[in-house]
């Protein structure tokens, strides 16, 4: 069976050439006698990812996260323990929590 076809022949017999490639053959399409395209079977179609594969592997904290500060100065104050984020977390002034660890899929402050 011929495995090289010019573009005109390939257009005319595309269905037959596709079947040949699906059967494991290889078809080369040429232009002016020079090979330009190889038609081969795809080994296996890529699998689609299913949504929800990680469902149940992580849990949310019991309390919602504090709001994001609106201004840069509020942000800096929240790091210093003077802003409203520290107040919402009920942290006494001067108490710093700057190290966090992942414990059983939940982010928790580390003991220092």
LINKABEL-V54471 format. One record per backbone hydrogen bond with DSSP energy under -0.5 kcal/mol. CO is the residue of the C=O (numbers start at 0). NH is the residue of the N-H. If there is no record, write none. Layout:
co=[CO/CO]
nh=[NH/NH]
//
This chain:
co=[2/4/5/6/7/8/10/12/13/14/15/16/17/18/19/20/20/26/27/28/28/29/30/33/36/37/38/49/51/53/70/71/72/73/74/75/76/76/76/82/83/84/85/86/89/91/93/95/98/100/100/101/102/104/105/105/107]
nh=[27/29/9/10/11/12/13/16/17/18/19/20/21/22/24/23/40/38/4/35/36/6/33/30/28/39/26/52/54/56/74/75/76/77/78/79/80/81/82/86/87/88/90/89/91/94/95/97/109/102/107/103/105/58/102/107/100]
//
